[in-house]
Amino acid sequence: MRKSTLWTVLGVIAAIVIAWFLVNILFSLVAFAFRLLAVAVVALIVFFVLRVVFARRDVD
């Protein structure tokens, strides 16, 4: 095996390892953003439901 072939194989392995970690971090950030969005939507719904419930009690 030639020296340049060995460096090519090591470069490909290093690229795969680095890409694996970067994709893992990217998916973690996307999952966090999705969870944050879901929590914000649910909190908004709960806020308006509580507002309606307490507004009805004030009218009586």
C-alpha positions as a printed Julia matrix, in Angstrom:
60×3 Matrix{Float64}:
   0.0    0.0    0.0
   1.36   3.38  -0.97
   1.75   6.21   1.51
  -0.77   8.44  -0.29
  -3.37   5.64  -0.25
  -2.92   5.23   3.5
  -3.41   8.96   4.06
  -6.5    8.89   1.85
  -8.02   6.04   3.87
  -7.21   7.8    7.16
  -8.67  11.04   5.79
 -11.9    9.3    4.81
 -12.18   7.69   8.25
 -11.52  11.03   9.96
 -14.12  12.73   7.74
 -16.71  10.08   8.62
 -16.03  10.41  12.35
 -16.2   14.22  12.25
 -19.37  14.14  10.14
 -20.95  11.66  12.56
 -20.4   14.02  15.51
 -21.55  17.08  13.58
 -24.75  15.39  12.41
 -25.38  14.15  15.94
 -25.02  17.69  17.29
 -27.22  19.07  14.5
 -29.98  16.56  15.19
 -29.76  17.31  18.92
 -30.21  21.02  18.22
 -33.14  20.37  15.87
 -34.77  18.1   18.46
 -34.25  20.77  21.15
 -35.77  23.45  18.91
 -38.75  21.2   18.15
 -39.29  20.49  21.87
 -39.03  24.21  22.62
 -41.6   24.98  19.93
 -43.94  22.26  21.22
 -43.66  23.56  24.78
 -44.37  27.11  23.6
 -47.49  26.0   21.7
 -48.82  23.94  24.62
 -48.09  26.77  27.06
 -49.95  29.22  24.83
 -52.97  26.9   24.63
 -52.96  26.37  28.41
 -52.65  30.13  28.96
 -55.72  30.88  26.86
 -57.72  28.04  28.44
 -56.91  29.33  31.93
 -57.75  32.85  30.84
 -61.16  31.72  29.59
 -61.82  29.69  32.75
 -60.98  32.56  35.09
 -62.83  35.12  32.94
 -66.03  33.11  33.31
 -65.68  33.08  37.1
 -65.27  36.86  37.21
 -68.5   37.43  35.22
 -70.7   35.49  37.66
